[in-house]
């Protein structure tokens, strides 16, 4: 199963974004060193939403420098209020 999402990392108190999704993680200082290496040259309005709707190949074609999360692992029990109900459990089941 391939799961394809955009992930937003909020670096400040952006109240206007509160209705656009749910927080699913926090980033500590060690993780922030990884975040600092992500490509940040694309800006809102560059066409990401349309490219994502057309699929991974279109995203890679239009945004060749975009950083990708190729795998992730859940630690602990997923919260019941996950941003996409059931997806954490599906990913966890696949990793077994």
MILO-962627 format. One line per 4 residues: number of its first residue (from 1); their letters; for each residue x, y, z of N, C-alpha, C. Coordinates in steps of 0.02 Angstrom, whole numbers. Last residue first. Example, Ala and Ser with C-alpha at 12.3 -4.5 7.8 and 13.67 -1.06 7.14 Angstrom:
// residues 2
2 = SA = 642,-112,354,684,-53,357,645,2,394; 660,-284,390,615,-225,390,660,-165,390 $
This chain:
// residues 96
96 = XXXX = 206,-260,507,215,-322,546,232,-380,501; 173,-153,431,243,-158,452,257,-222,492; 38,-160,412,81,-177,357,153,-187,378; -10,-110,534,-23,-180,516,23,-203,460 $
92 = XXXX = 28,24,525,56,-17,577,48,-91,560; -54,66,420,19,69,412,52,24,463; -178,48,482,-162,12,419,-87,10,409; -170,135,591,-178,64,604,-160,24,542 $
88 = XXXX = -164,257,523,-108,237,567,-110,162,580; -289,260,460,-228,254,420,-168,232,463; -396,279,548,-383,212,522,-317,206,485; -425,447,509,-444,389,550,-431,323,514 $
84 = XXXX = -307,556,493,-345,515,447,-364,451,483; -260,611,613,-285,655,560,-326,617,508; -317,526,760,-270,533,705,-302,575,650; -374,507,885,-393,566,847,-343,579,790 $
80 = XXXX = -319,402,950,-384,391,920,-406,449,876; -142,384,919,-199,416,953,-263,403,915; -55,228,915,-80,287,880,-138,318,918; 64,184,1037,-4,173,1013,-29,235,977 $
76 = XXXX = 237,181,986,183,182,1034,116,169,1001; 280,245,833,305,226,898,248,232,947; 284,200,663,246,225,720,279,201,784; 391,252,536,373,201,584,336,232,642 $
72 = XXXX = 413,276,360,405,302,428,382,245,472; 491,316,204,464,268,252,457,303,320; 513,426,126,507,361,94,483,306,140; 468,583,103,474,536,159,462,468,128 $
68 = XXXX = 558,697,-1,508,643,7,521,604,71; 575,862,-68,597,810,-22,540,760,-13; 585,921,-235,545,910,-175,573,853,-133; 645,942,-354,687,951,-295,649,937,-230 $
64 = XXXX = 548,926,-454,603,878,-449,646,885,-387; 402,951,-482,439,973,-422,498,926,-410; 349,895,-596,342,967,-586,386,994,-529; 384,758,-582,401,795,-643,401,870,-631 $
60 = XXXX = 332,724,-456,405,717,-468,427,756,-530; 196,746,-482,231,784,-429,306,782,-442; 173,651,-581,164,722,-596,200,765,-545; 196,533,-509,237,548,-567,233,622,-585 $
56 = XXXX = 93,537,-409,163,543,-391,208,561,-450; -56,630,-462,-15,572,-443,59,587,-435; -151,728,-475,-135,688,-535,-87,631,-521; -152,786,-350,-214,755,-374,-201,711,-435 $
52 = XXXX = -25,842,-349,-39,786,-304,-102,749,-327; -46,946,-442,2,892,-457,-11,831,-414; -138,1026,-373,-157,995,-436,-111,937,-454; -55,1062,-263,-119,1028,-252,-141,992,-316 $
48 = XXXX = 56,1130,-317,64,1066,-284,-1,1027,-279; 65,1255,-378,30,1202,-413,35,1133,-380; 116,1360,-307,157,1336,-363,124,1277,-400; 49,1394,-193,24,1422,-256,64,1400,-316 $
44 = XXXX = 183,1406,-82,111,1396,-90,89,1429,-155; 344,1366,-156,299,1407,-115,227,1390,-128; 498,1281,-148,431,1288,-177,386,1325,-129; 614,1271,-70,611,1321,-123,543,1329,-156 $
40 = XXXX = 654,1185,28,601,1233,45,593,1286,-9; 703,1021,65,701,1074,14,642,1120,29; 770,986,227,718,978,177,719,1036,128; 858,1014,329,888,990,266,835,980,211 $
36 = XXXX = 781,1045,439,821,1099,409,852,1079,342; 735,920,475,689,967,444,728,1022,408; 850,873,540,827,841,479,782,888,440; 853,956,649,912,955,606,895,922,539 $
32 = XXXX = 736,923,713,737,986,677,798,990,631; 769,809,782,729,802,721,730,866,680; 836,869,889,872,822,846,835,813,780; 733,946,948,792,979,918,830,933,871 $
28 = XXXX = 574,874,896,623,896,946,684,925,911; 413,898,843,482,891,820,528,917,874; 262,803,849,302,861,870,374,846,850; 118,756,754,184,745,781,212,810,808 $
24 = XXXX = -1,791,702,9,720,714,76,705,746; -129,914,696,-59,897,713,-55,822,726; -241,915,559,-229,902,630,-156,888,642; -303,1044,448,-279,977,465,-270,970,539 $
20 = XXXX = -349,1173,431,-325,1136,373,-300,1066,388; -380,1255,537,-434,1215,508,-412,1171,451; -257,1322,566,-285,1274,613,-340,1231,584; -202,1422,491,-196,1354,465,-230,1302,509 $
16 = XXXX = -214,1539,562,-254,1533,501,-251,1462,472; -118,1530,663,-188,1515,679,-230,1505,617; 31,1489,676,-8,1509,617,-81,1490,627; 164,1504,758,93,1503,778,52,1532,720 $
12 = XXXX = 285,1408,663,263,1463,706,190,1454,724; 312,1307,577,368,1333,617,348,1389,664; 239,1164,529,223,1231,550,277,1256,598; 250,1069,395,285,1079,458,276,1153,476 $
8 = XXXX = 141,963,311,160,1032,325,194,1035,393; 141,842,189,150,855,260,173,926,268; 36,761,76,80,818,88,82,826,164; 38,585,37,12,644,72,61,702,65 $
4 = XXXX = 6,426,-2,34,486,-32,1,546,-1; 48,262,22,10,317,50,44,381,27; 33,105,-48,70,169,-51,24,224,-26; 42,-59,0,0,0,0,44,62,0 $
